[in-house]
Amino acid sequence: MSPVREQYNPVITKLMREHDQLGHDQVEERKCFQRRILFLMSTITYTEFEDSFA
């Protein structure tokens, strides 16, 4: 596993657990969590891609 994944995976896992604990009627809160998770996942992908050319 890449260093950036090791750094962000615990954060993403924590956010996913919090997201899953929200009720389905809390749409805005769930969307907020989803955006944060996608941002972190994109950061990982971008960093790994950038590192592959270094």
TORMAR-528735 format. One record per residue (C-alpha): x, y, z; chain. Coordinates in nm, 4 decimals, always signed. Example, Ala and Ser with C-alpha at 12.3 -4.5 7.8 and 13.67 -1.06 7.14 Angstrom:
BEGIN
+----------+----------+----------+------+
|       xx |       yy |       zz | fise |
+----------+----------+----------+------+
|  +1.2300 |  -0.4500 |  +0.7800 |    A |
|  +1.3670 |  -0.1060 |  +0.7140 |    A |
+----------+----------+----------+------+
END
This chain:
BEGIN
+----------+----------+----------+------+
|       xx |       yy |       zz | fise |
+----------+----------+----------+------+
|  +0.0000 |  +0.0000 |  +0.0000 |    A |
|  +0.1316 |  +0.3439 |  -0.0868 |    A |
|  +0.2253 |  +0.5866 |  +0.1925 |    A |
|  -0.0528 |  +0.8259 |  +0.0940 |    A |
|  -0.3104 |  +0.5446 |  +0.1184 |    A |
|  -0.1779 |  +0.4468 |  +0.4586 |    A |
|  -0.2200 |  +0.8072 |  +0.5657 |    A |
|  -0.5740 |  +0.8653 |  +0.4371 |    A |
|  -0.7392 |  +0.5220 |  +0.4631 |    A |
|  -0.8093 |  +0.5494 |  +0.8391 |    A |
|  -0.9693 |  +0.8908 |  +0.7836 |    A |
|  -1.1831 |  +0.7618 |  +0.4962 |    A |
|  -1.2873 |  +0.4569 |  +0.6983 |    A |
|  -1.3893 |  +0.6807 |  +0.9907 |    A |
|  -1.5934 |  +0.9062 |  +0.7595 |    A |
|  -1.7639 |  +0.6048 |  +0.6012 |    A |
|  -1.8647 |  +0.4716 |  +0.9434 |    A |
|  -2.0073 |  +0.8100 |  +1.0431 |    A |
|  -2.1913 |  +0.8291 |  +0.7104 |    A |
|  -2.3430 |  +0.4837 |  +0.7627 |    A |
|  -2.4699 |  +0.5803 |  +1.1078 |    A |
|  -2.6759 |  +0.8685 |  +0.9701 |    A |
|  -3.0404 |  +0.8084 |  +0.8947 |    A |
|  -3.1540 |  +0.7966 |  +0.5339 |    A |
|  -3.3623 |  +1.1084 |  +0.5947 |    A |
|  -3.0469 |  +1.3133 |  +0.6646 |    A |
|  -2.9748 |  +1.3649 |  +0.2968 |    A |
|  -2.7677 |  +1.6842 |  +0.3215 |    A |
|  -2.5449 |  +1.5461 |  +0.5965 |    A |
|  -2.4910 |  +1.2236 |  +0.4006 |    A |
|  -2.4014 |  +1.4212 |  +0.0873 |    A |
|  -2.1495 |  +1.6231 |  +0.2886 |    A |
|  -1.9781 |  +1.3036 |  +0.4047 |    A |
|  -1.9826 |  +1.1653 |  +0.0507 |    A |
|  -1.8145 |  +1.4792 |  -0.0846 |    A |
|  -1.5437 |  +1.4640 |  +0.1808 |    A |
|  -1.4791 |  +1.0953 |  +0.1111 |    A |
|  -1.4624 |  +1.1515 |  -0.2657 |    A |
|  -1.2256 |  +1.4444 |  -0.2161 |    A |
|  -0.9879 |  +1.2314 |  -0.0096 |    A |
|  -1.0069 |  +0.9440 |  -0.2580 |    A |
|  -0.9307 |  +1.1843 |  -0.5436 |    A |
|  -0.6371 |  +1.3224 |  -0.3462 |    A |
|  -0.4970 |  +0.9715 |  -0.3070 |    A |
|  -0.5367 |  +0.8974 |  -0.6782 |    A |
|  -0.3816 |  +1.2286 |  -0.7816 |    A |
|  -0.0853 |  +1.1868 |  -0.5444 |    A |
|  -0.0191 |  +0.8306 |  -0.6602 |    A |
|  -0.0409 |  +0.9393 |  -1.0238 |    A |
|  +0.1937 |  +1.2309 |  -0.9580 |    A |
|  +0.4391 |  +1.0035 |  -0.7754 |    A |
|  +0.4434 |  +0.7559 |  -1.0623 |    A |
|  +0.6122 |  +1.0213 |  -1.2805 |    A |
|  +0.8631 |  +1.1317 |  -1.0165 |    A |
+----------+----------+----------+------+
END
